[in-house]
Amino acid sequence: MRGPIRRRLLVATVVVALVAVVVTAIAALTLVRSVDDSAARAQLVAQVERLVAASPTARNAAIDGLSQLDDPGVVVARVGRSGAITGSASFVVLPRIATKLRAGDDVSTTVRRGGQTYAVEGRPTKQGGGIVAAQDIATARTLTPTVLARVLLALAIGFVVALIVAVIASRALSRPLVRLAGAARRLASGERNVPLDPSPIDEVADVESALGSLDRALAHSEGRQREFLLSISHELRTPLTAIRGYAEALRDGVVPPEQLPEVGRTLEAESTRLTAFTDDLLALARLEAEDFPVQPVDVELGAVLREAAAAWLARAASGHVEIDVDAVGPVTARTDPARARQVVDGLLENALRVSPAGSRIVLRAGRTDGGAAVLEVADGGPGLTPDDAEHAFERGRLRDRYRDVRPVGTGLGLSIAARLVERLGGTISAHSTPGGAVFRIVLPAS
Protein backbone atom coordinates (compact mmCIF):
# COMPACT_ATOMS: atom_id res chain seq x y z
CA MET A 1 0.00 0.00 0.00
CA ARG A 2 1.46 3.30 -1.06
CA GLY A 3 0.93 6.57 0.73
CA PRO A 4 2.11 8.43 3.84
CA ILE A 5 3.10 6.43 6.89
CA ARG A 6 0.35 8.15 8.91
CA ARG A 7 -2.30 6.56 6.68
CA ARG A 8 -0.55 3.19 6.73
CA LEU A 9 -0.32 3.21 10.53
CA LEU A 10 -3.97 4.20 10.80
CA VAL A 11 -5.15 1.48 8.42
CA ALA A 12 -2.95 -1.15 10.10
CA THR A 13 -4.27 -0.23 13.55
CA VAL A 14 -7.89 -0.23 12.37
CA VAL A 15 -7.45 -3.63 10.72
CA VAL A 16 -5.87 -5.07 13.88
CA ALA A 17 -8.67 -3.62 16.04
CA LEU A 18 -11.33 -4.97 13.66
CA VAL A 19 -9.81 -8.45 13.66
CA ALA A 20 -9.58 -8.34 17.45
CA VAL A 21 -13.26 -7.32 17.72
CA VAL A 22 -14.42 -10.10 15.37
CA VAL A 23 -12.34 -12.76 17.13
CA THR A 24 -13.53 -11.57 20.54
CA ALA A 25 -17.17 -11.56 19.39
CA ILE A 26 -16.88 -15.12 18.08
CA ALA A 27 -15.21 -16.29 21.31
CA ALA A 28 -17.83 -14.50 23.43
CA LEU A 29 -20.69 -16.02 21.43
CA THR A 30 -19.21 -19.50 21.81
CA LEU A 31 -18.64 -18.99 25.54
CA VAL A 32 -22.15 -17.62 26.22
CA ARG A 33 -23.77 -20.44 24.24
CA SER A 34 -21.68 -22.97 26.16
CA VAL A 35 -22.79 -21.46 29.45
CA ASP A 36 -26.45 -21.48 28.34
CA ASP A 37 -26.23 -25.09 27.13
CA SER A 38 -24.61 -26.18 30.40
CA ALA A 39 -27.34 -24.46 32.40
CA ALA A 40 -30.08 -26.04 30.28
CA ARG A 41 -28.61 -29.50 30.66
CA ALA A 42 -28.24 -29.03 34.42
CA GLN A 43 -31.94 -28.09 34.53
CA LEU A 44 -32.88 -31.14 32.48
CA VAL A 45 -30.83 -33.40 34.74
CA ALA A 46 -32.59 -31.96 37.79
CA GLN A 47 -36.03 -32.58 36.20
CA VAL A 48 -35.18 -36.13 35.23
CA GLU A 49 -33.68 -37.02 38.60
CA ARG A 50 -36.70 -35.49 40.35
CA LEU A 51 -39.08 -37.61 38.27
CA VAL A 52 -36.98 -40.73 38.83
CA ALA A 53 -37.06 -40.15 42.59
CA ALA A 54 -40.83 -39.42 42.61
CA SER A 55 -43.48 -42.00 43.24
CA PRO A 56 -44.82 -43.89 40.21
CA THR A 57 -48.16 -42.09 40.50
CA ALA A 58 -46.60 -38.58 40.53
CA ARG A 59 -44.19 -39.57 37.80
CA ASN A 60 -46.96 -40.87 35.54
CA ALA A 61 -49.05 -37.75 36.17
CA ALA A 62 -46.19 -35.52 35.07
CA ILE A 63 -45.48 -37.61 32.01
CA ASP A 64 -49.14 -37.79 31.00
CA GLY A 65 -49.46 -34.01 31.44
CA LEU A 66 -51.75 -34.24 34.43
CA SER A 67 -49.36 -32.19 36.61
CA GLN A 68 -47.22 -29.12 35.83
CA LEU A 69 -43.44 -29.42 35.40
CA ASP A 70 -41.02 -26.88 36.88
CA ASP A 71 -40.04 -25.66 33.41
CA PRO A 72 -42.83 -25.52 30.83
CA GLY A 73 -40.26 -25.70 28.01
CA VAL A 74 -39.21 -29.21 29.02
CA VAL A 75 -40.92 -32.30 27.55
CA VAL A 76 -40.68 -35.75 29.18
CA ALA A 77 -41.22 -39.36 28.19
CA ARG A 78 -41.27 -42.79 29.79
CA VAL A 79 -39.49 -45.86 28.47
CA GLY A 80 -41.09 -49.03 29.80
CA ARG A 81 -39.40 -52.33 30.56
CA SER A 82 -40.85 -53.74 27.38
CA GLY A 83 -39.51 -50.81 25.30
CA ALA A 84 -42.82 -48.90 24.99
CA ILE A 85 -42.33 -45.14 24.83
CA THR A 86 -45.00 -42.69 26.02
CA GLY A 87 -45.08 -38.98 26.81
CA SER A 88 -44.54 -35.64 25.07
CA ALA A 89 -40.81 -36.31 24.54
CA SER A 90 -41.33 -39.65 22.83
CA PHE A 91 -40.42 -38.14 19.41
CA VAL A 92 -36.80 -37.61 20.53
CA VAL A 93 -36.36 -41.00 22.18
CA LEU A 94 -34.38 -42.86 19.55
CA PRO A 95 -33.99 -46.64 19.75
CA ARG A 96 -30.42 -46.33 20.96
CA ILE A 97 -31.59 -44.10 23.82
CA ALA A 98 -34.28 -46.59 24.84
CA THR A 99 -31.81 -49.47 24.66
CA LYS A 100 -29.31 -47.73 26.94
CA LEU A 101 -31.99 -46.84 29.50
CA ARG A 102 -33.34 -50.39 29.57
CA ALA A 103 -29.75 -51.55 30.13
CA GLY A 104 -29.52 -49.27 33.17
CA ASP A 105 -27.21 -46.59 31.64
CA ASP A 106 -27.52 -42.82 31.85
CA VAL A 107 -28.12 -40.89 28.65
CA SER A 108 -26.83 -37.39 27.83
CA THR A 109 -27.02 -36.52 24.12
CA THR A 110 -28.37 -34.19 21.46
CA VAL A 111 -31.12 -35.07 18.95
CA ARG A 112 -32.22 -33.12 15.90
CA ARG A 113 -35.86 -33.31 14.90
CA GLY A 114 -37.95 -31.14 12.60
CA GLY A 115 -35.16 -28.65 12.02
CA GLN A 116 -34.64 -28.14 15.75
CA THR A 117 -31.92 -29.38 18.07
CA TYR A 118 -32.90 -30.87 21.44
CA ALA A 119 -30.79 -31.50 24.52
CA VAL A 120 -31.75 -34.92 25.82
CA GLU A 121 -31.09 -36.32 29.31
CA GLY A 122 -32.23 -39.78 30.46
CA ARG A 123 -31.96 -41.79 33.68
CA PRO A 124 -32.97 -45.40 34.32
CA THR A 125 -35.64 -46.25 36.97
CA LYS A 126 -35.63 -49.00 39.55
CA GLN A 127 -38.67 -50.60 37.94
CA GLY A 128 -36.82 -50.96 34.63
CA GLY A 129 -36.83 -48.64 31.62
CA GLY A 130 -36.23 -44.97 32.29
CA ILE A 131 -37.29 -41.35 32.19
CA VAL A 132 -36.26 -38.94 29.39
CA ALA A 133 -36.39 -35.12 29.47
CA ALA A 134 -35.71 -32.94 26.43
CA GLN A 135 -35.66 -29.22 25.63
CA ASP A 136 -35.14 -27.22 22.48
CA ILE A 137 -31.64 -25.70 22.78
CA ALA A 138 -32.71 -22.51 21.00
CA THR A 139 -35.41 -21.78 23.61
CA ALA A 140 -33.05 -22.75 26.42
CA ARG A 141 -30.51 -20.08 25.50
CA THR A 142 -32.14 -17.29 27.42
CA LEU A 143 -28.81 -15.74 28.45
CA THR A 144 -27.24 -15.59 24.98
CA PRO A 145 -29.13 -12.67 23.35
CA THR A 146 -28.81 -10.37 26.36
CA VAL A 147 -25.17 -11.09 27.14
CA LEU A 148 -24.18 -11.10 23.47
CA ALA A 149 -25.83 -7.72 22.91
CA ARG A 150 -23.91 -6.26 25.82
CA VAL A 151 -20.66 -7.83 24.65
CA LEU A 152 -21.16 -6.45 21.13
CA LEU A 153 -21.91 -3.01 22.56
CA ALA A 154 -18.70 -3.14 24.62
CA LEU A 155 -16.72 -4.28 21.57
CA ALA A 156 -18.18 -1.49 19.46
CA ILE A 157 -17.20 1.07 22.09
CA GLY A 158 -13.71 -0.48 22.25
CA PHE A 159 -13.41 -0.34 18.45
CA VAL A 160 -14.32 3.35 18.40
CA VAL A 161 -11.81 4.05 21.18
CA ALA A 162 -9.17 2.07 19.25
CA LEU A 163 -9.93 4.10 16.14
CA ILE A 164 -9.46 7.36 18.04
CA VAL A 165 -6.24 6.09 19.59
CA ALA A 166 -5.03 4.95 16.15
CA VAL A 167 -5.56 8.42 14.72
CA ILE A 168 -3.67 10.03 17.61
CA ALA A 169 -0.89 7.42 17.55
CA SER A 170 -0.41 7.60 13.77
CA ARG A 171 0.00 11.35 13.96
CA ALA A 172 2.36 11.11 16.92
CA LEU A 173 4.48 8.44 15.26
CA SER A 174 4.58 10.07 11.82
CA ARG A 175 5.39 13.57 13.08
CA PRO A 176 9.09 12.86 13.94
CA LEU A 177 9.52 11.03 10.63
CA VAL A 178 8.11 14.03 8.76
CA ARG A 179 10.57 16.24 10.64
CA LEU A 180 13.42 13.88 9.72
CA ALA A 181 12.43 13.98 6.06
CA GLY A 182 12.40 17.77 6.18
CA ALA A 183 15.83 17.83 7.81
CA ALA A 184 17.19 15.43 5.17
CA ARG A 185 15.85 17.67 2.39
CA ARG A 186 17.52 20.69 4.01
CA LEU A 187 20.81 18.77 4.11
CA ALA A 188 20.39 17.79 0.47
CA SER A 189 19.81 21.43 -0.46
CA GLY A 190 23.19 22.37 1.03
CA GLU A 191 22.19 23.60 4.50
CA ARG A 192 24.39 22.42 7.36
CA ASN A 193 24.06 22.26 11.16
CA VAL A 194 20.35 21.50 10.79
CA PRO A 195 18.74 21.33 14.26
CA LEU A 196 17.03 18.02 15.17
CA ASP A 197 14.60 17.69 18.07
CA PRO A 198 15.31 14.51 20.08
CA SER A 199 12.57 11.91 19.68
CA PRO A 200 11.37 9.65 22.52
CA ILE A 201 11.10 6.75 20.03
CA ASP A 202 14.36 4.77 20.09
CA GLU A 203 14.38 3.85 16.39
CA VAL A 204 13.61 7.41 15.30
CA ALA A 205 16.26 8.68 17.73
CA ASP A 206 18.79 6.34 16.09
CA VAL A 207 17.93 7.77 12.66
CA GLU A 208 18.20 11.29 14.07
CA SER A 209 21.62 10.46 15.51
CA ALA A 210 22.77 9.03 12.17
CA LEU A 211 21.45 12.08 10.33
CA GLY A 212 23.22 14.37 12.79
CA SER A 213 26.47 12.43 12.28
CA LEU A 214 26.01 12.77 8.52
CA ASP A 215 25.44 16.50 8.92
CA ARG A 216 28.64 16.91 10.93
CA ALA A 217 30.61 14.71 8.53
CA LEU A 218 29.39 16.70 5.52
CA ALA A 219 30.23 19.98 7.22
CA HIS A 220 33.70 18.71 8.11
CA SER A 221 34.31 17.28 4.65
CA GLU A 222 33.13 20.42 2.88
CA GLY A 223 35.25 22.54 5.20
CA ARG A 224 38.29 20.43 4.37
CA GLN A 225 37.49 20.71 0.67
CA ARG A 226 37.22 24.49 0.92
CA GLU A 227 40.55 24.63 2.74
CA PHE A 228 42.07 22.34 0.15
CA LEU A 229 40.81 24.45 -2.75
CA LEU A 230 42.03 27.61 -1.05
CA SER A 231 45.48 26.12 -0.53
CA ILE A 232 45.65 24.84 -4.12
CA SER A 233 44.47 28.22 -5.38
CA HIS A 234 47.23 29.86 -3.38
CA GLU A 235 49.82 27.44 -4.77
CA LEU A 236 48.61 28.01 -8.33
CA ARG A 237 48.55 31.78 -7.92
CA THR A 238 52.28 31.99 -7.16
CA PRO A 239 53.59 30.53 -10.46
CA LEU A 240 50.82 32.22 -12.41
CA THR A 241 51.82 35.59 -10.95
CA ALA A 242 55.45 35.01 -11.92
CA ILE A 243 54.52 33.90 -15.43
CA ARG A 244 52.20 36.85 -15.92
CA GLY A 245 54.77 39.33 -14.61
CA TYR A 246 57.50 38.08 -16.93
CA ALA A 247 55.05 37.93 -19.85
CA GLU A 248 54.14 41.59 -19.31
CA ALA A 249 57.82 42.50 -19.03
CA LEU A 250 58.58 40.69 -22.29
CA ARG A 251 55.64 42.38 -23.98
CA ASP A 252 56.78 45.82 -22.87
CA GLY A 253 60.38 45.08 -23.86
CA VAL A 254 61.82 45.91 -20.44
CA VAL A 255 63.82 42.66 -20.18
CA PRO A 256 67.44 43.16 -21.34
CA PRO A 257 68.69 40.63 -23.91
CA GLU A 258 71.29 39.23 -21.52
CA GLN A 259 68.49 38.31 -19.02
CA LEU A 260 66.36 36.44 -21.53
CA PRO A 261 67.88 32.98 -20.75
CA GLU A 262 67.27 33.51 -17.02
CA VAL A 263 63.70 34.65 -17.67
CA GLY A 264 63.17 31.59 -19.88
CA ARG A 265 64.42 29.26 -17.14
CA THR A 266 62.11 30.94 -14.62
CA LEU A 267 59.12 30.65 -16.92
CA GLU A 268 59.97 26.99 -17.56
CA ALA A 269 60.29 26.24 -13.85
CA GLU A 270 57.01 27.94 -12.97
CA SER A 271 55.16 26.22 -15.81
CA THR A 272 56.62 22.90 -14.61
CA ARG A 273 55.24 23.62 -11.15
CA LEU A 274 51.82 24.32 -12.69
CA THR A 275 52.01 21.08 -14.64
CA ALA A 276 52.89 19.17 -11.47
CA PHE A 277 49.89 20.66 -9.64
CA THR A 278 47.48 19.80 -12.42
CA ASP A 279 48.96 16.30 -12.82
CA ASP A 280 48.47 15.67 -9.11
CA LEU A 281 44.85 16.84 -9.28
CA LEU A 282 44.18 14.68 -12.33
CA ALA A 283 45.80 11.66 -10.68
CA LEU A 284 43.68 12.10 -7.57
CA ALA A 285 40.52 12.44 -9.68
CA ARG A 286 41.40 9.28 -11.62
CA LEU A 287 42.06 7.37 -8.41
CA GLU A 288 38.55 8.21 -7.23
CA ALA A 289 37.06 6.87 -10.49
CA GLU A 290 35.95 3.27 -10.77
CA ASP A 291 37.76 2.63 -14.07
CA PHE A 292 41.28 3.37 -12.78
CA PRO A 293 43.45 0.75 -14.56
CA VAL A 294 45.58 -1.67 -12.51
CA GLN A 295 47.45 -4.56 -14.18
CA PRO A 296 49.05 -6.80 -11.51
CA VAL A 297 51.97 -9.05 -12.46
CA ASP A 298 54.88 -10.57 -10.53
CA VAL A 299 57.28 -7.68 -9.77
CA GLU A 300 60.73 -7.75 -8.16
CA LEU A 301 60.54 -4.83 -5.74
CA GLY A 302 64.31 -4.40 -5.37
CA ALA A 303 64.52 -3.51 -9.06
CA VAL A 304 61.71 -0.95 -8.63
CA LEU A 305 63.60 0.71 -5.77
CA ARG A 306 66.89 0.80 -7.67
CA GLU A 307 65.22 2.38 -10.72
CA ALA A 308 63.56 5.02 -8.55
CA ALA A 309 66.82 5.79 -6.74
CA ALA A 310 68.62 6.24 -10.07
CA ALA A 311 65.90 8.58 -11.35
CA TRP A 312 66.04 10.81 -8.25
CA LEU A 313 69.79 10.70 -7.78
CA ALA A 314 70.45 14.03 -9.50
CA ARG A 315 67.89 15.92 -7.45
CA ALA A 316 69.14 14.30 -4.25
CA ALA A 317 72.72 15.29 -5.09
CA SER A 318 71.66 18.91 -5.66
CA GLY A 319 70.31 18.94 -2.12
CA HIS A 320 73.33 17.04 -0.71
CA VAL A 321 71.13 14.10 0.30
CA GLU A 322 72.12 10.45 -0.15
CA ILE A 323 69.76 7.71 -1.40
CA ASP A 324 70.57 4.13 -0.39
CA VAL A 325 68.78 0.96 -1.48
CA ASP A 326 68.58 -1.91 1.03
CA ALA A 327 67.22 -4.96 -0.80
CA VAL A 328 68.89 -8.26 -0.01
CA GLY A 329 67.70 -11.08 -2.25
CA PRO A 330 64.68 -11.02 -4.56
CA VAL A 331 61.44 -9.74 -3.04
CA THR A 332 58.58 -10.48 -5.43
CA ALA A 333 55.06 -9.06 -5.12
CA ARG A 334 51.91 -9.36 -7.17
CA THR A 335 51.31 -5.75 -8.18
CA ASP A 336 51.32 -3.23 -11.03
CA PRO A 337 54.98 -2.19 -11.60
CA ALA A 338 54.12 1.25 -12.98
CA ARG A 339 51.80 2.04 -10.06
CA ALA A 340 54.29 0.71 -7.52
CA ARG A 341 56.96 2.97 -9.02
CA GLN A 342 54.50 5.88 -8.90
CA VAL A 343 54.01 5.30 -5.16
CA VAL A 344 57.76 5.14 -4.53
CA ASP A 345 58.32 8.32 -6.57
CA GLY A 346 55.70 10.16 -4.53
CA LEU A 347 57.24 9.06 -1.24
CA LEU A 348 60.75 9.90 -2.47
CA GLU A 349 59.69 13.38 -3.49
CA ASN A 350 58.17 13.89 -0.03
CA ALA A 351 61.34 12.54 1.62
CA LEU A 352 63.61 14.84 -0.38
CA ARG A 353 61.49 17.83 0.57
CA VAL A 354 61.84 17.25 4.31
CA SER A 355 65.39 15.82 4.45
CA PRO A 356 68.09 18.43 5.21
CA ALA A 357 71.51 18.53 3.55
CA GLY A 358 73.83 15.81 4.77
CA SER A 359 71.00 13.38 5.62
CA ARG A 360 70.22 10.05 4.04
CA ILE A 361 67.13 8.43 2.53
CA VAL A 362 66.91 4.61 2.66
CA LEU A 363 64.73 2.51 0.36
CA ARG A 364 64.11 -1.01 1.69
CA ALA A 365 62.45 -4.16 0.36
CA GLY A 366 61.63 -7.17 2.49
CA ARG A 367 58.92 -9.44 3.79
CA THR A 368 56.64 -9.62 6.81
CA ASP A 369 56.47 -12.65 9.08
CA GLY A 370 53.39 -13.71 7.14
CA GLY A 371 55.24 -13.62 3.81
CA ALA A 372 53.77 -10.38 2.40
CA ALA A 373 56.08 -8.05 0.45
CA VAL A 374 57.17 -4.82 2.15
CA LEU A 375 58.52 -1.52 0.78
CA GLU A 376 59.88 1.18 3.08
CA VAL A 377 60.99 4.76 2.45
CA ALA A 378 62.88 6.20 5.45
CA ASP A 379 63.82 9.88 5.39
CA GLY A 380 66.11 12.01 7.53
CA GLY A 381 63.56 14.73 8.23
CA PRO A 382 62.00 16.05 11.44
CA GLY A 383 59.84 12.95 11.91
CA LEU A 384 56.17 12.65 12.79
CA THR A 385 54.17 12.97 15.96
CA PRO A 386 51.75 10.11 16.74
CA ASP A 387 48.89 12.31 15.52
CA ASP A 388 50.84 13.15 12.34
CA ALA A 389 51.36 9.47 11.63
CA GLU A 390 47.68 8.70 12.14
CA HIS A 391 46.50 11.42 9.74
CA ALA A 392 49.48 11.61 7.38
CA PHE A 393 47.51 10.40 4.34
CA GLU A 394 44.58 12.74 4.74
CA ARG A 395 44.56 15.27 1.95
CA GLY A 396 46.49 18.40 2.99
CA ARG A 397 46.44 17.59 6.74
CA LEU A 398 50.21 17.90 7.29
CA ARG A 399 50.46 20.82 4.87
CA ASP A 400 47.93 22.83 6.87
CA ARG A 401 49.75 22.01 10.09
CA TYR A 402 53.36 22.77 9.02
CA ARG A 403 53.18 25.25 6.12
CA ASP A 404 54.39 28.07 8.36
CA VAL A 405 57.02 25.88 10.05
CA ARG A 406 58.94 24.01 7.34
CA PRO A 407 58.88 23.33 3.59
CA VAL A 408 55.71 21.52 2.57
CA GLY A 409 54.11 20.49 -0.72
CA THR A 410 50.54 20.72 -1.91
CA GLY A 411 49.42 17.94 0.38
CA LEU A 412 48.42 15.72 -2.53
CA GLY A 413 51.45 13.40 -2.72
CA LEU A 414 50.79 11.28 0.36
CA SER A 415 47.05 11.17 -0.37
CA ILE A 416 47.73 9.92 -3.90
CA ALA A 417 50.19 7.31 -2.58
CA ALA A 418 47.62 6.01 -0.10
CA ARG A 419 44.92 5.72 -2.76
CA LEU A 420 47.31 3.98 -5.15
CA VAL A 421 48.33 1.42 -2.53
CA GLU A 422 44.68 0.80 -1.74
CA ARG A 423 43.98 0.11 -5.43
CA LEU A 424 46.95 -2.25 -5.50
CA GLY A 425 45.39 -4.28 -2.69
CA GLY A 426 47.98 -3.28 -0.09
CA THR A 427 48.27 -1.11 3.00
CA ILE A 428 50.38 1.94 3.78
CA SER A 429 51.32 3.37 7.17
CA ALA A 430 53.52 6.12 8.58
CA HIS A 431 55.89 5.75 11.54
CA SER A 432 58.31 8.02 13.35
CA THR A 433 61.89 6.98 14.09
CA PRO A 434 64.69 8.75 15.96
CA GLY A 435 66.23 9.78 12.64
CA GLY A 436 63.09 10.85 10.75
CA ALA A 437 59.97 9.17 9.38
CA VAL A 438 59.34 5.79 7.73
CA PHE A 439 56.54 5.12 5.25
CA ARG A 440 55.78 1.40 5.06
CA ILE A 441 53.89 -0.31 2.22
CA VAL A 442 52.69 -3.92 2.45
CA LEU A 443 51.75 -5.58 -0.88
CA PRO A 444 50.34 -9.03 -1.66
CA ALA A 445 53.02 -11.65 -2.14
CA SER A 446 53.57 -13.23 -5.55
CORRA-V767637 format. One record per pair of residues at least 12 apart in sequence whose ideal C-beta (glycine too) atoms are under 7 Angstrom apart, sorted by the first residue. I is the first residue (numbers start at 1). J is the second residue. If there is no record, write none. Layout:
BEGIN
i=[I I]
j=[J J]
END
This chain:
BEGIN
i=[4 5 5 6 6 6 9 9 9 9 10 10 10 13 13 13 13 14 14 17 17 17 18 21 21 21 24 25 25 25 28 28 29 32 32 32 32 33 33 35 36 36 36 36 36 37 37 40 40 40 40 41 41 43 44 44 44 44 44 45 47 47 47 47 47 48 48 48 48 48 49 51 51 52 52 52 62 63 63 63 63 63 65 73 73 73 73 74 74 75 75 75 76 76 76 76 76 77 77 77 77 78 78 79 79 79 79 79 79 79 80 81 81 81 83 83 85 89 89 89 91 92 92 92 92 92 93 94 97 97 97 97 101 101 101 101 102 102 104 105 106 106 107 107 107 108 116 116 117 118 118 118 118 119 119 119 119 120 120 121 176 176 176 177 179 180 180 180 183 183 184 187 187 192 192 192 193 193 194 196 196 196 227 227 228 228 231 231 231 232 232 235 235 236 236 239 239 239 242 242 243 243 243 246 246 246 277 280 280 280 283 284 284 284 287 287 287 287 292 294 294 294 294 295 296 296 296 297 298 298 298 299 299 299 299 299 300 300 300 301 301 301 301 301 302 302 302 302 304 304 304 304 305 305 305 305 305 306 307 308 308 308 308 308 309 309 309 312 312 315 316 319 319 320 320 321 321 321 321 321 321 322 322 323 323 324 324 325 326 326 326 327 327 331 331 331 331 332 332 333 333 333 333 333 334 334 334 335 335 336 339 339 340 342 343 343 343 343 344 344 346 346 346 347 347 347 348 348 349 350 350 350 351 351 353 353 354 354 354 354 355 355 355 356 359 360 361 361 361 362 363 364 368 371 372 372 372 372 373 373 374 374 374 375 376 376 376 377 378 378 378 379 379 380 380 381 381 382 383 383 383 383 384 384 384 389 389 389 392 392 393 393 393 393 395 395 395 396 398 399 421 424 425 426 426 426 426 427 428]
j=[174 174 177 170 171 174 169 170 173 174 166 167 170 162 166 169 170 163 166 159 162 163 159 155 158 159 155 151 152 155 148 151 148 143 144 147 148 141 144 143 140 141 142 143 144 119 137 119 135 137 140 119 121 71 74 119 121 133 135 121 69 70 71 74 133 121 122 123 131 133 123 76 131 123 125 131 76 76 77 78 86 87 88 135 136 139 140 133 135 88 89 134 88 89 131 132 133 89 90 93 132 129 131 93 98 101 102 129 130 132 129 102 128 129 98 102 98 132 133 134 113 111 113 118 120 134 132 111 109 120 122 132 122 124 129 130 128 129 124 124 122 123 120 121 122 121 136 138 137 134 135 136 137 134 135 137 140 132 134 133 199 201 204 204 197 207 208 211 196 211 211 215 218 215 218 219 215 219 215 208 211 212 396 400 395 396 396 399 411 277 410 277 410 274 277 270 273 274 266 270 267 270 271 263 266 267 410 410 412 416 416 412 415 416 416 419 420 423 423 336 339 423 424 336 334 335 336 337 332 334 446 332 333 335 337 340 330 331 332 331 333 365 373 375 327 330 331 365 337 340 341 344 325 327 344 363 365 325 341 341 344 345 348 363 323 325 363 348 352 352 352 352 357 357 358 352 355 357 359 360 361 360 361 361 363 360 362 363 362 363 364 364 365 365 366 367 373 373 446 373 443 444 445 446 444 445 446 424 443 424 420 424 424 420 417 420 421 441 375 377 413 416 417 377 417 439 361 377 413 409 413 414 377 379 407 409 379 381 382 406 379 380 381 380 380 380 378 379 380 378 377 376 442 445 442 443 444 445 443 445 440 441 442 441 438 439 440 439 433 436 438 436 437 435 436 436 437 406 432 433 436 437 430 432 437 430 431 432 414 430 414 415 418 428 411 412 415 411 411 411 441 443 444 441 442 443 444 442 441]
END
